[in-house]
Amino acid sequence: MSIGWIEVGADRPEESERFYGDVFGWTFTDDDDSIGPDGKPYRIVTGPDGGAPLGGFYGTGGKIPQQAIFLVLVADTEAACRQAEARGGKVLLGPQREPSGLTFARLSDPAGNLFGVFTPPSRP
C-alpha cells in the first residue's frame, strides 16, 4: 500500500486512529513540535513497513471541520472495502472497475471522514 501524504482531522481522533490502524496496519506517534486545534500533539502516521512517515492526524476539538484527504493503493479494492465495513466504515461508491482495469471505491471512516482506495490494472 502507498500514499503520497495524508492528513486527517477528527473530532474523535483516537477512534479514527484505531480504525485506520486496524484496516491498514498504520502506527501513530506524537510530533512534539506540532499541536492540533484540540491542544494535543499532531500525530505522525507510519505504515506497516515502518518506513518514511505517510502523514498526520490531529484532533479538531470541534473548532474546524473534520477531514481526511487521501487515496490508498491496495492489492484488492473489494477486500479493503470489506475490511473497512467490518471496522465500522461505509462504502459510499464502488468498488467500480474502469475499462482500463483500475478498480476504485470511495469510503468513509466511522467519524464520517472521506477517503478512497484503488487497485491499478493487472499487468499482463
N, C-alpha and C positions, 0 to 999 in steps of 0.2 A: 504494500500500500504506500502511496506517496501523496503529499500535499505540498504546495508551494509555501503557504503560511496560512494559518487560521487565527481567528480571534473570536472569542465567544464572551459575550456579556450576558449574565443571567441574574435574575432576582434570587435564585436559589443555586448558587454556583456549585455547592457540594453535590447536589443531585445531578447536575449536568456532568461534573467530573466523573461521578460514579457510572453514569450512563455511557459516556464515551470510553472510559477505561474498560468497561465490560465488553462493549461492542468491538473496539479496535485495539485493545491492549495498550492504550496510552497511559503514561505516568505523568505526575504533576509535582512540581517543586516551586517553592516561593522564590520570587525575584525580589531580593531585599532592597533593590534600588527603585522599585515602582510600586505605587499604591493605587488601587482601584477606587471608583467612586464610593464604594461602601466602606472605605477606610482600611481594608485588608490588603495584604500584598497581592500584586499581579502574580499569576501562576504560569510558569513556563511548562509547555507541553512537549514531551519527548515520546517518540514512537517505540514500539516493542523491541526494536533493534538497539535502542539506547544511543542512537546517533545524534546528529545535529538537532537542535530544537525545531519544532514544527510550527509553533505559535504560542498564543497565550490565552488564558481565561481570566476573567475578572468578575467581581460582584457588582451589580449595578446599584444596589441599595435602593432600588426603586426611583433613582434620580434620572436615569436615561433609559431609552427603550432597550429591551433585550435584543440581541442579535447573534447570529452565527453565520459566517460567510466563508464557505469552503466547499470544495469537491474532493472526495476521497477516491483514489484509484483502488479498485478491489478486483480480486480474481473472479468473483462470481456475484453479480449485482443482485440476483434473486436471493442468494444465501445471505447477503448483507441485509437485505430488506427483512427477511425472516428473523434474523438476529436482532435487528433494531426493534421490530414489533414485540419480540419476546422480552425486551428490556423496557417496554413502555413507550416506545416511539410510534410514529404513524407514517405510513407510506401515503404521500399526497398525490404523487403522479408516477405511474410506471409500476414495475420495470417496463421500459419501452425499448424496442430494438429498431435502430435506423437501418436503412438499406446497406450502409457500409459495414454493418455488423456491430457497431458501437451500441452498447446497452447502457441505459442510464435510468435513474429514478430520483425523485425529489422527496425528501422526508422531513419530519420534524422530530425533535427530541422531546422528552417529557415536559420540558419547560416551554415548548412551543417555538424554539429556535429552528430556523430552516437550514437545511444542508442538502448535499447531493452525493450520490455515489455513481461511479461509472466503471465499465469494463470495456477496454478497447477491442476492436475486431481481432479475431483469431488470425494468426499468421499461417499461411499455407505451408 
